Amino acid sequence: MTYYYKFSGFSQRLTGSAPATAYTPQGLRSGLPAEPPAMTFATPTKMVSESGAIVEYLGVNKVADFQRLFQTSDGVPVHLKRSVPDRLLYRTTMALTLGGALYCLVALYIAAQPRKRT
């Protein structure tokens, strides 16, 4: 006599089963189409096989411009080379860092004071 088992998702153990369910693993259902559904995109899209050998990019390649900008030795640190946005980000980061450090020191000072009993 042959026994058939399947994994029970409820008890997390092997349980006895009928031959048909033992050969159909959980998650796989028979009767579903084997073909994937058609792809749907919001904008017209080329498939990889349609694009040919030439690769098209959406934007202009700015790597050479950035290399030229960052490699000039003008005494300005690299993190401030791109003018106003970099300066604004740097100064905001420094202000938040100093503000957070001061807040921590004030909180430690307040926590170190004994409580007044009234």
N, C-alpha and C positions, 0 to 999 in steps of 0.2 A: 504494500500500500504506500502511496506517495503522499507526503504532506506538503502543503503550501503555506507560506508565511508572507506577511507584508508588515511594513513598519507603520505603527499607529502613531499619528500625530498627536493624539489625545493623551495616551499613556506613555509615549516615548519608548515603547517596547515592541518587540516582534509579536504579532498575534496571528492566529490561524486564519486562513482565508480561502476563498474559492479559487480555483485555478485561473479564472479569467481576471480577477482583481490582482492576483499575485504577479501576473505578467504585464500589468499596466501600472507603472509607477505613479505615485501621487504627483499631481501637477501636470501630468501629460494626459490629455483627454483625446480619445479617438473620435473621429467624426469632424474634427476641425480641419479647415483647408490648410494644405501644406504650403501654399504660396503666401508671401507677405502682402499686406495691403499696399495700394498705390501710395507713393510718397506725395505729400502735399506741402507746398511752400508758399509763403506770402508773396514772394517776388520771383520772377523768372530765374531759373537756375540751370546752369549747364552741368551735365554729368561729367565725371572725370574722363570718360571715354570720348566725349564730344569735344573737349577743349583742345585736343591736339597736343603737340609737343611744347608749345609756347605757354608759359605760365603768366597769367595776368594778375597784377596787384591792384588793389583799390586806391592806394595813395602813392605819392611821390617818395622815392627813397631818399631819406634825409640823413643817412648815416655819415656820409662824407662831410656834410655841413657840420654835424655835431662833433665829429672828430677834429675838424679844423678849429671849431670854437673852443673845445675843451683842452686842446693841446697847445694853445698859445700861452706863452709864459709872460703874463702881464701882471703877476703878483696877486691876482684875485683867486681865492680858494675855489676849488671845483664846484662846491655846493652853492656858490653864489654867482656863477658865470652867466646865468641866463637872466640877469637883471631883476626887474620888479617882482615877478612871481616868486623867484627864489628868495629874495630878500624878505618878502612878506611872510613866506612859509618859515624861514629861519627865525625871524624875530617873533612870530607867533609861538613857535615851538619853545624858544628860550623864555618868553614871558610865562607860558603855561608851566614850564619846568620850575622856574623860580617861584611862581605863585604856589605851586604844589608843595615845594620844599618849605616855604614860609608857613603854609597851612599846617603841615605836619609838625613843624616846630611849635607853633601855637597850641596845637592839639596836645602835644606831649607836655608842654608847660602847664596847661589847664589840668591834665590828668595827674600831674605830679603834685598839685596842690591838695592839701587835706580838705576834707569836707567840713563845712561849718555846721555844727549841731545847734539847733535852736530849741 
